[in-house]
């Protein structure tokens, strides 16, 4: 069922891309370089974006106008294109947002030279409709007095009986956890993936926490001995705890895509290129506790798999009573 849906999506995308290419080149003619760039940012908190775009304005003289808000609302607004001024660039906190916008035909291709120069293929859309700004994955945090690294083979192993009443997790609604369930489905199939998730639930020392900070406190307090958090939390892990960033884990991203109905698509292209420069990548990734998209990402699956299997991951978590 999933494969059929993916193929259908790609068929629709090919048609949409052909229409866009027929209508305009990758960098269509537009107004002067000083024309503002309108960014729709699918973030409730835009504080970190202010400093980022202030720096762009200072360097280039181009003003960036930001409209921010709840992720689904912002993405829906780009898809509907019924608010003025329309978006030139969409930013999302997860691949799910830009993936949905691409599915609905709301994004136009990013020039290939930019992506080929900066981004690993697994961190961008195969049809160039979006790309990663930063990426993050999961982090296993544990008490080294309770376990040694060779006892922790990977996230799947946390379903083993030796972790009974010693495991803590955050809610299944947290993107890092859903991404891992999606990876299990892709790797093991629905049945075996569900057995792993049921094993996690059986091993919980406490019901799932809402926030990574609560989970880290629980390990520090001895309530549990091991847990899984977002890699963005690495800086908050106490010095007496140990961490592993599993190689097999899937990444999620801050995503960006140029709006199909952009009034200033050239300005959006220039902003994307600036955001993907090594200097800005390092600065921005550090500000949001993530990894630069420009770098040595080793994932062998495209990050769009996170969005593609999201619905199946949600259903599996519900069946396994992982809330």
C-alpha positions in Angstrom: 0.0 0.0 0.0 2.8 2.4 0.9 4.8 1.7 -2.3 1.8 2.4 -4.4 1.2 5.7 -2.7 4.9 6.7 -3.2 4.8 5.9 -6.9 1.6 7.8 -7.3 3.2 10.8 -5.6 6.2 10.7 -7.9 4.0 10.5 -11.0 2.1 13.6 -9.9 5.4 15.4 -9.1 6.9 14.6 -12.4 3.9 16.2 -14.1 4.1 19.2 -11.8 7.8 19.7 -12.4 7.3 19.5 -16.1 4.7 22.2 -16.0 7.0 24.4 -13.9 9.9 23.9 -16.2 7.8 24.6 -19.2 6.6 27.9 -17.7 9.8 29.2 -16.3 13.6 28.5 -15.9 15.1 27.5 -12.6 15.8 31.1 -11.7 12.9 33.1 -13.3 13.3 36.8 -14.0 12.2 39.0 -11.1 12.6 42.4 -9.5 15.8 44.0 -8.3 18.0 42.3 -5.7 16.7 44.7 -3.0 13.2 43.4 -3.3 12.2 41.8 0.1 12.1 38.0 0.5 9.0 36.7 2.2 9.7 33.7 4.4 6.8 31.6 5.8 8.4 29.9 8.9 6.5 27.0 10.4 7.8 27.7 13.9 5.8 29.0 16.9 9.0 30.7 18.2 10.8 32.8 15.6 13.4 34.2 18.0 16.3 32.3 16.5 15.3 33.4 12.9 15.5 37.1 13.8 19.3 37.1 14.3 19.8 34.8 11.2 17.9 37.0 8.8 19.2 40.3 10.3 22.7 39.0 9.4 21.5 38.4 5.8 20.1 41.9 5.5 23.3 43.4 6.9 25.4 41.4 4.4 23.2 41.8 1.3 20.9 44.8 1.9 17.9 42.5 1.2 15.1 42.6 3.8 13.6 39.3 4.9 10.0 39.5 6.0 9.1 36.6 8.2 5.6 35.2 8.9 5.7 32.5 11.5 3.2 30.3 13.3 2.0 26.8 14.1 3.6 24.4 11.6 0.6 22.9 10.0 -1.1 26.3 9.7 1.9 27.8 7.9 2.3 24.9 5.5 -1.4 25.0 4.7 -1.2 28.7 4.0 1.6 28.1 1.5 -0.4 25.3 -0.1 -3.6 27.4 -0.4 -1.7 30.6 -1.5 -4.5 32.8 -0.3 -2.6 35.2 2.0 -0.8 38.4 0.9 2.1 38.7 0.5 2.6 35.1 -0.6 5.6 33.1 0.5 8.8 33.2 -1.4 10.5 30.6 0.8 9.0 28.0 3.2 10.9 26.8 6.3 9.7 23.9 8.4 10.9 22.2 11.6 10.5 18.7 10.1 10.7 17.1 6.7 7.0 16.4 7.0 6.1 20.0 6.3 8.1 20.5 3.1 7.2 17.0 2.0 3.5 17.8 2.2 3.9 21.1 0.4 5.7 19.3 -2.4 3.0 16.7 -2.5 0.4 19.4 -3.0 2.4 21.1 -5.8 3.1 24.2 -3.7 6.9 24.2 -4.3 9.2 24.8 -7.3 12.5 23.2 -8.0 15.7 24.5 -6.4 18.5 25.1 -9.0 20.5 21.9 -9.3 23.8 23.6 -9.0 23.0 24.7 -5.5 22.1 21.3 -4.3 24.9 19.4 -6.0 27.4 21.8 -4.6 26.1 21.7 -1.0 23.7 19.0 0.0 24.0 15.1 0.1 21.3 13.6 -2.1 19.7 11.9 0.9 19.0 15.3 2.5 17.1 16.7 -0.4 14.0 15.9 -2.5 14.8 13.7 -5.5 12.9 16.2 -7.6 14.7 19.2 -6.0 11.6 20.6 -4.4 13.1 20.9 -1.0 16.4 20.6 0.9 17.6 20.3 4.5 18.8 23.3 6.3 20.0 21.3 9.3 19.5 17.7 10.5 19.1 15.8 13.8 18.6 12.2 14.8 18.2 10.3 18.1 20.5 9.9 21.1 20.6 7.0 23.5 21.4 8.3 27.0 22.3 5.9 29.8 23.8 5.5 33.2 27.3 3.9 32.6 27.1 2.4 36.1 24.1 0.3 35.0 25.2 -0.6 31.4 28.3 -0.8 29.3 28.2 0.2 25.6 28.6 -3.4 24.4 25.3 -4.2 26.1 23.5 -1.6 23.9 23.4 -2.9 20.4 21.0 -0.4 19.1 17.5 1.0 19.7 15.9 -2.3 18.8 17.8 -3.9 21.7 15.9 -1.7 24.2 13.0 -4.2 23.7 15.0 -7.0 25.3 14.0 -8.2 28.8 17.3 -7.0 30.4 15.9 -3.5 30.1 12.7 -4.3 32.0 11.6 -1.5 34.2 14.8 0.5 33.3 13.8 2.2 30.1 12.3 5.7 29.8 10.9 7.3 26.6 9.2 10.5 25.7 5.8 10.5 24.0 5.4 8.6 20.7 4.2 11.9 19.2 7.7 13.3 19.5 9.3 13.3 16.0 12.5 11.5 17.1 10.4 8.5 18.3 8.1 8.4 15.3 11.1 8.5 13.0 12.6 5.5 14.7 9.3 3.6 14.5 9.2 4.5 10.8 12.7 3.2 10.4 11.8 -0.1 12.1 8.8 -0.5 9.7 11.1 0.0 6.8 13.8 -2.3 8.1 11.8 -5.1 9.8 8.3 -4.9 8.4 5.1 -4.0 10.2 4.9 -7.2 12.3 8.4 -7.3 13.7 8.5 -3.5 14.2 5.4 -3.7 16.3 7.0 -6.5 18.4 9.9 -4.2 19.1 7.7 -1.2 20.1 5.6 -3.5 22.4 8.9 -4.6 24.0 9.8 -0.9 24.6 6.4 -0.4 26.3 6.8 -3.5 28.4 10.2 -2.2 29.6 9.1 1.3 30.7 10.0 2.3 34.2 7.4 5.2 34.0 4.8 6.3 31.5 6.3 8.3 28.6 7.4 11.9 29.4 6.4 14.9 27.4 9.8 16.5 27.2 13.4 15.3 26.8 14.4 17.4 29.8 12.1 15.3 32.0 13.6 12.1 30.8 17.1 13.2 31.4 16.1 14.3 35.0 14.6 10.8 35.5 17.9 9.1 34.5 19.8 11.4 36.8 17.4 10.6 39.7 17.7 6.9 39.2 14.1 6.4 38.1 15.4 4.8 34.9 18.8 3.8 33.6 18.5 4.4 29.9 16.4 6.5 27.5 16.1 7.9 24.0 16.0 11.6 23.2 16.6 13.9 20.2 20.2 14.6 19.4 19.4 18.3 19.9 19.5 17.5 23.6 23.1 16.5 23.6 24.3 19.7 25.3 21.9 19.2 28.2 23.1 15.7 29.1 24.8 15.6 32.5 28.5 14.8 32.5 28.1 11.6 34.5 25.8 10.1 31.9 26.9 8.4 28.7 25.5 8.8 25.2 25.4 6.9 21.9 24.2 8.4 18.6 23.2 5.2 16.7 24.5 5.0 13.1 21.3 3.3 11.9 19.0 6.0 13.2 17.1 8.1 10.7 17.5 11.9 10.6 14.8 14.5 10.5 15.5 18.0 9.2 14.7 21.7 9.2 13.4 21.8 5.7 13.2 24.6 3.1 11.5 25.0 -0.3 10.9 27.8 -2.7 7.2 28.5 -3.1 5.6 27.8 -6.4 3.8 31.2 -6.4 6.8 33.2 -5.1 6.8 36.9 -6.1 10.6 37.0 -5.6 11.9 33.5 -6.5 15.3 34.8 -7.4 15.6 36.4 -4.0 14.5 33.1 -2.5 17.3 31.3 -4.4 19.9 33.7 -3.2 18.7 33.3 0.4 18.9 29.5 0.1 22.4 29.6 -1.3 23.4 31.9 1.6 21.8 29.5 4.1 23.8 26.6 2.7 27.2 28.4 2.8 29.5 26.6 5.2 29.9 29.7 7.4 26.2 30.2 7.9 25.6 26.4 8.2 27.9 26.2 11.2 26.5 29.2 12.9 22.8 28.3 12.4 23.3 24.6 13.3 24.9 25.6 16.6 22.1 28.0 17.4 19.5 25.2 17.1 21.6 22.4 18.5 21.6 20.4 15.2 24.0 19.2 12.6 24.8 21.2 9.5 23.2 19.8 6.4 26.4 20.6 4.5 28.8 18.0 5.9 29.4 14.3 6.4 25.9 13.0 6.8 26.1 9.2 6.3 22.5 8.1 6.0 21.8 5.7 3.2 18.0 6.4 3.0 16.5 9.7 1.8 15.1 11.7 4.7 11.7 11.8 2.9 11.2 8.3 4.3 10.4 10.0 7.6 7.4 11.7 6.1 6.4 8.8 3.8 6.0 6.3 6.7 4.8 8.8 9.3 1.1 7.7 9.2 2.1 4.0 9.5 4.3 4.9 12.4 1.5 6.7 14.2 -0.9 3.7 13.7 1.7 1.2 14.9 2.4 3.2 18.1 -1.3 3.3 18.8 -1.7 -0.5 18.3 1.3 -1.1 20.6 -0.2 1.3 23.2 2.8 3.6 23.1 1.3 6.9 23.9 
